[in-house]
């Protein structure tokens, strides 16, 4: 199973290159991956004595182990996912063959996404860990978003993709909450253990309702059914695979998976039966009102999903067998019909039944394929759809789980089946009939005949529907093994003929009423178009989105006024009011505070307070920045006095880098703020600042006082030394014990760097700093001084140079870089680490820039800042992946020891590579800031000076 997942992942990686080289002819090669995986499924079919299982420890602390289970239900779903996936990939070969010679620009990414989707669906149906299932669940959501939005230049495709993403992601988040509650209540996240020993209680019932929301959103049940018809803006292969056989079956699969354990839970059966029945009827009626063949099939898919959900969610082995049979039949006939519609659209350029006439005469083979699939969908013998429908009628009629409601549910199924029969006729008649016209319609007359390769995939599925209808025993054997896991077992079997009984009578009623209603449809225009329109859920969705937009605008109108001080004041006021209100309202422990441990702390505190007060009344912006930096440096001294040299070092370095950044930004601002502004705002700003400081101090004091156990800090030194192989607990925490936090934080740094550069550069995010082009100077460059200590000064005005600073920089820069490397390599045992080393290297780069200008920055480090950031993130994340492949938990470290000549005994901890990634990210961040806030602003200011001089002259 892992090999199948890895094979699909590898195929998704190489798919773009194959498609670029071979164009659409690469699809048959890609189809070999799910086809080969299907061979493994067939040869390893689970039996009562054998079920394949994979258990790979990953993140045990979060219960995120990779646990896969290949039981009968997973096997059945795998056949659908892999079999239909292989046929759809083969179908793409001709679907993307355009006779006008044009090529699909996004075809390489489309191929990769479709193969990746097949792998994600296989992972979803085989995952036994619910958290792993959720990961695959959301992967299918993201891939569906990309596939539905394939034609991104079309507004309809973008809207459909966003709609599908919002609905299914919202349902997935609700499901995640339910999964966590179920896992907490049962003590396990394994589906097999959860279903075997289901927990009970109010919390469990709420969790089941949340899980059902996720299933309903994925399988497009009422009231979240509207996204699936909208997703028909996707290419037809996507509709044939995702929206007929794979993605929309994920919700049904989850219901079928949990029904054996939770069918009798209070929220389960009423929700499943009521919403499934409503979906069956409403969507079936809507299918009769559409003229686009894909929309007819889309609403038919929604309708059929409702019926399948009722069957697999009711409980009882017989009904489950019928539900799984209909699930398989639906995958075969609906994927076939979607591919048939794709052929029609490809050959004629339209899917509108009003523009199609005589198509059956022009393409009789396509008509036969479509008629066979439609007959199976309508429930006509001898197709497998008839076998599944007869099973549904019979098992619902004698279902003890439904009790007194069984007749009503059966009536809803019969009504829905009647609608199904009617829109099945609508598909065949609307797509292929002559419709009383003496000759083919213009589009059909100009159509090109579909190739045999184009018809091969739908023909295979249509033939399968016929063969399994005549010989259903293999399918019965495969499905019964899972249905027997439900209470009551299975005493029904799938067969083409069970003898004359009520199911046959109901089938005759469906066929008779459906035929009469279809051919008499012109007599009921008012019924069809007005008072039974049943509303438009898509319009309701638009109304909800518009209401959310209006609400967000009103909220931002209050909080986001375009003033940074106002926004900060709002955030800070919230920080003050909420925690203090909670403290005043709730219980509090007694707090004991000491003013200071030594008089030196009091002296430093007075200096910090003086600097803070000075910053509130000073008008000069540079003086304010210096005063604020003094408060930071003072805090670093306090850290050092408390025995935290690592924190003190980091504080000093951060304050220094921030000081440089502020100085760079202040060049574009007036030197002083207006006296009126200072006089008017200094008191409220000072009051808010004091309130924030007091709040943070108070909350911290009460939090420490509320501690009723030994602090984990007392355990960290030993844990760092014996488990992390380092005596510097701070660094070991960052790169080993809590490396996940550090990985998230460096990602935030990278995003911040990208955001800053994007605002400054606007159009071009990356690029190295400018360099000196040999010894040549531009015509606008001033004549350089004979003494060039820094190469970048070739392009600087001698009046702006400082010889003392240049000499000092040439002498100090190598020492600072050596110190940076020292901090990096020794940080595991002494103060330092990748973050401190990166900051030190960043200060060295800042010194070179301040001394030599923007060209010196390019001479010092002639690399693109984005590449440095990317290399750092790759190294940090790659360390996590390597640990996984070596069989260790993610981001775990190991120690390598060796005896080397001259150096002697050397001990290397693998977390050093993760720390190297942090080092590069910090260096890249500083380099990016110097490029954007330094070199770019230098360039802008340099362009403004000649203009200002010309205006003065």
Secondary structure, DSSP 8 states (H G I E B T S, - for coil): -HHHHHHHHHHHHHHHHHHHHHGGGGHHHHHHHHHHHHHHHHHT--BTTB-EEEEE-S-GGGT--EEEEE-HHHHHHHHHHHHHHHHHHHHHHHHT--TT----TTHHHHHHHHHHHHHHHHHHHHB-BHHHHHHHHHHHHHHHHHHHTSSTTSHHHHHHHHHHHHHHHHHHHHHHHHHHHHHHHHT--BHHHHHHT---SHHHHHHHHHHHHHHHHHTT-TTS-HHHHHGGGS-HHHHHHTTTTSTTHHHHHHHHHHHHHHTTSHHHHHHHHHHHHHHHHHHHHHHTT--BHHHHHHHHHHHHHHHHHHHHHH-SHHHHHHHHHHHHHHHHHHHHHHHHHHHHHHHHS--BGGG--SHHHH-HHHHHHHHHHHHHHHT-TTSHHHHHHHHHHHHHHT-TTTGGGHHHHHHHHHHHHHHHHHHHHHHHHHHH--TT-SS--HHHHT-----HHHHHHHHHHHHHHHHHHHS-HHHHHHHHHHHTTSTT-------S---SSHHHHHHHHHHHHHHHHHHTGGGGHHHHHTTT----HHHHHHHHHHHHHHHHHHHHHHH--S-HHHHHHHHHHHHHHHHHHHHHHS--------S-SSHHHHHHHHHHHHHHHHHHH--BHHHHHHHHHHHHHHHHHHHHHTT-HHHHHHHHHHHHHHHHHHHHHHTTS-SB--HHHHHHHHHHHHHHHHHHHHHHHHHHHHHHHT--S--THHHHHHHHHHTSS-S-HHHHIIIIITHHHHHHHHHHHHHHHHHHHHHHHTT----------TT---TTS----S--SSGGGGGS-GGG--HHHHHHHHHHHHHHHHHHHHHHHHTTTSS--HHHHHHHHHHHHHHHHHHHHHHHHHHH--S-HHHHHHHHHHHHHHHHHHHHHTTS-TT---EEEEEETTTEEEEEETHHHHHHHHHHHHHHHHHHHIIIIIIIHHHHHHHHHHHHHHHH-
